[in-house]
Amino acid sequence: MRKPLMAGNWKMNLSLNEAADLLAGIKEARADLDTVDVLVAPPFTTIQLTHTMLAGTGILIAAQNMHWEQKGAYTGEVSPLMIREAGCSHVILGHSERRTHFFETSEVVNRKAEAAINVGLTPIICIGETLQEREEGRAFDVIRKQLDESLRTRCQAVGLPEDLILAYEPVWAIGTGRTATPEQAQEVHSFIRRWLDGAFGPDTGTATRILYGGSVKPENSKELMAQSDIDGTLIGGASLKADLFLSIIRFYVD
């Protein structure tokens, strides 16, 4: 069975004091959360604080991005080794906001994924279609292309790390208040799992966790998480409030 993963992406939010308050609330409730993996992805400036405050809790920490080189003259960038040293075990790659606002291509995501894997980080690779692409009936073609190109090196090697995570985030549902229906989300997750079967074999397809992200809230999380191919959530705004974040996590506890 795939263990559920509930991940909170803080994006570019929270001061150090605000982060400390949020972490204290999450940490306090950790004893009740043994049936689900919990992860937080703070901004770079808050990773060290997060690592210190969550030490010994088992809560995972992810960076929100990274460069593909381990060091060098890349002003403003952060390397895989740096985020690992700061306390991260995971890294989010290819989020739609990176693809849209910073013109990050799937080819770049592939380079970053390989760099992360090479230093022992677990990539959380995001894919998803825009509203226009969905309305034009191209959602599955877009997602297939993103998967093919974001994992090109892994596909060529016909091998995927067993802990690598995929996250389906329909661009039209991120930060908009719109959420894919459980049926829409399940349809895409099932498609991704079939793609994994074809690219890496049924064992990998069965074992790989696929998260859903896109305006996830306590009121819609239960129906989404009840779908057979949805293994957790990548939560944005609702992860910035301890009570909201924990109420989503408790779907797997209660």
N, C-alpha and C positions, 0 to 999 in steps of 0.2 A: 504494500500500500504506500502511496505517495503521501508523505507527511505535509499537511497544509503549511503554507508560509504566508504570513501577513506582514507586508512591508510598508513602511511609512516613508514617503519621499517628501522631505521638508522644502525642497526647492530653495529659492533665495529668500528664506524667512528666518526669523528669530535671532534676537540678540543673545549674548552669552547667558545673561540672567534669565531670559525667557526660556532658552534651551534647558537650563538647569532645572527650572520649575517643571517643565514638561517631562524631562528624564526622571525626576523624582517621582512623579505620578505614575509613570510607566513601570519604574523599578519596584515601587511599592506593591503593585498588583502581580508581579511576576510569579509568585508562588502558585497562583491559580492557573498558570498558562503552560503546563507541562505537555499538553497534547498537541501543541502547535508551535512551529518556529516563528519567532518574532524578529523583525529586522527594522532598523531605522537608518535613513540616509540623510545625514545632516550636511550643511554646507562645509566646505573645506576648513573654514575658520573655527568650526565647532567640533571637528572630529576628535581632537585630543581630549576636550572636555567630556565628550560622549564616551570615549574609551575609558576614561578614568572613572566616571560615574557608574558605568554599566559593568565594570570589572566583576567577574564572578557570577553574573546573572544568567549567562548563556544567551543573552540577547545579541543578535548579530548586528554588525555595523557595515554599511556600504558607503562608498564614495558615489557622487552623482555623475562623475565623468573622470577622464584621465587622458593623458597623451599616450601614444603608442611607443615612444622611445623611453628608455630607462633613465637617461640623463642627457644633458646637452644644452645648446644655446636656443632654448625655446621659451622666451620671456613670457611670463604669465601662465605657463602650463604647469601641471603637476604629474609626476611620473607614477607608474604602477608601484615601483619600489617605495616611493614616498608615502603613498596612501596605505600600503601594507605596513610600513614601519609605524605609521600613526595609529594603527589599530584596526584597520579595515580587513574584513575577510571577503567582501563582495564589492562589485562595482557595477553601477547602472550604465549601460551603453546603448546608444542609438535612440534615446528618448525622443519623442516627436518634437519636443521643444528644441532639442539639439539639431535635429534634422531640418526643422523649419526656420528657426531664427539664426542658426549658425551654419546652415547649408552643409551639414554633415551628411556624407553619403554612406551607403551601405558598404562600399569598399573601405572607407575609413573605419567603420564599425568592425569590419573583419580584421583589420590590422590591430585595432585596440583589443579585440577579443583574444587574439593570439598572444599579444603582449601580456594581458592579464593572466591567461592560463599559464604562461611560461614562468611567472613569478608566484604561482600558487593562489591567485585570486579567483573567485567564482564570478563569472560575468552574468549579469541579468540583462538579456538582450531584448530590446523593445521593438515591436513591429505594429503596424496599424495603418488603416486607410483613412483618407480624408472623406468629408461628406460628399464632395463631387464624385470621387472615385466610387463610393458606394452607390450613389444614385445612378451612375452610369453602368452599374453592374460589373465593375472591375475590381471589387474588393479582394477577391481570392487571387486574381492575377497579381495585384500589387503586393499582397502578403507573401505569395510564393516567391516573387522576385526579391523581396527584402530578405527572406530567409536564405534563398540561394546565394545572394551576394554577401550578406552579413556573416554567413558561416561558410564561405567558399573554401577556405583552407581546410576546415574540418570535413567538409563534404569530399574534397579531393583525397583526404587521408582516410575517409570512411571511418571516422572515429570521433565521438563526442564525449567530453568528460561527463561522468555520471551526475555530477552536481550542477552542471550548467543549467541556467533557468531562462525560460522565455516568458515574455510578458506581452499579451495582446492589449494594446491601448488604442481603440479607435480615436483618431485625431478629433473627430467631431464631438466626442464626449469628454474631452479633457478640459476641465475648468469651465465648462459651459453649463453645467447643471443637467445636461442631457446624458442619459445612460443607455447603453445597449440593453435591450430586453434580455432576460435570461436565455430565451430561445436563440436570439441573435448571437449572444456571446458564446453559447454552447456550440452553435453551428461553426463558428470560426475556430474555437478551441479544438473541436473534432477534426477540422481540416488541418490544423497545425500538427496534431498528433499523427494523422495519416501521412503528412509530409515527413515527419520524423521516422515513421516506419519505413518509408521508401528510401530515405537518405541514409539511415543508419541501422535499420533493422527493428523488428518488433520489440526486442528487449529494451532498446533505448527509447522507443516510442512510448512504451508502458511506464518507464521509470522517470522520464523527464517531467519536471514540474512546469506547468504553464499557468501564469498568473493573469488575472484580469485587472485592468486599470481604466478609469474613466468616470469621474464623479461618483466614486463609491462612497456611500453613506450608511449609517446604521439601518435606515429604513429600507434600503434596497439590497443590502449585502447578503441577507439570509437566502433569498431566492437565487441570487447569482451563485453563491457558494454551494448550493444544493445540486448544481449541475455536475454531471459525472466527470467532465474533462477540465473543470476549473479547480485548480489546486491552491488557490489563495488569491490575494489581492495586492496590487501596488497602489497605495492610497496616497492622495495628494493632500488637499485642504483639510480633510477630516483627521489626518494624522497629526495636525498641529494642536489639537486639543486632547488631553489625556483621556477624558471621559468618552469622547467620540471614538477615538482610536481603540480603546479597550472594549467598548461595546461591540465593535465590529469583530474584534478578536474572539470575544466570548461566544460567538456563534459556534465555535468548535469546542468550547468548554461546556456550555450549557446544553 
